[in-house]
Amino acid sequence: MKKNCNNCHFFAKSVLLKEDRSTSSVSAKERAVILQTKTKPDLQMYSWFRCYMGVWDEGIRKDEDFYKTVVGACRKNCFYYPVQKSMMFSAAEILQKRNAEYAAIKKSNKYTRISLWLAAGALLINALVGVIRLANGA
């Protein structure tokens, strides 16, 4: 699945009701309309699309090319989390954070293993040099 806003759990729509703002996830039907028509689905008055995590927000600045923002933009350095039906935003935030931490730990462990292999190789070479010196009577 391509990492873009249309496939992200944090792709949201907000509605301004009197003085309160309500935010909900974009429905599967609306996501399909975006892919099929390459346009923004019609929303009720005082509604707009946004990233729940604040990466972008139509309520602050209207984008010239909605499709490019939602489907075409490279989202490698954001809070992307695959869309999960019936999951609350708060749960997705926790899981996204946990996945990011796990990826960082995994990367750190990779470098630790490489360092250990290099140290083991250096110890082996040092032992071989010692054996050769003993054999030559040095």
RAGIBEL-V754357 format. One record per pair of residues at least 12 apart in sequence whose ideal C-beta (glycine too) atoms are under 7 Angstrom apart, sorted by the first residue. I is the first residue (numbers start at 1). J is the second residue. If there is no record, write none. Layout:
BEGIN
I;J + I;J
END
This chain:
BEGIN
1;82 + 3;75 + 3;76 + 3;80 + 4;70 + 4;71 + 4;73 + 4;75 + 5;51 + 5;69 + 5;70 + 5;75 + 6;31 + 6;34 + 6;35 + 6;70 + 6;71 + 7;82 + 7;83 + 8;80 + 8;81 + 8;83 + 9;25 + 9;81 + 9;82 + 9;83 + 9;84 + 9;87 + 9;92 + 10;51 + 10;52 + 10;53 + 10;79 + 10;81 + 10;89 + 10;92 + 11;26 + 11;51 + 12;24 + 12;25 + 12;26 + 12;50 + 12;51 + 12;52 + 13;26 + 13;43 + 13;47 + 13;48 + 13;49 + 14;47 + 14;48 + 14;50 + 14;59 + 15;44 + 15;46 + 15;47 + 16;46 + 23;52 + 26;49 + 34;67 + 34;70 + 34;71 + 35;71 + 38;67 + 39;67 + 40;66 + 52;89 + 53;79 + 55;78 + 55;79 + 56;69 + 79;96 + 81;95 + 81;96
END
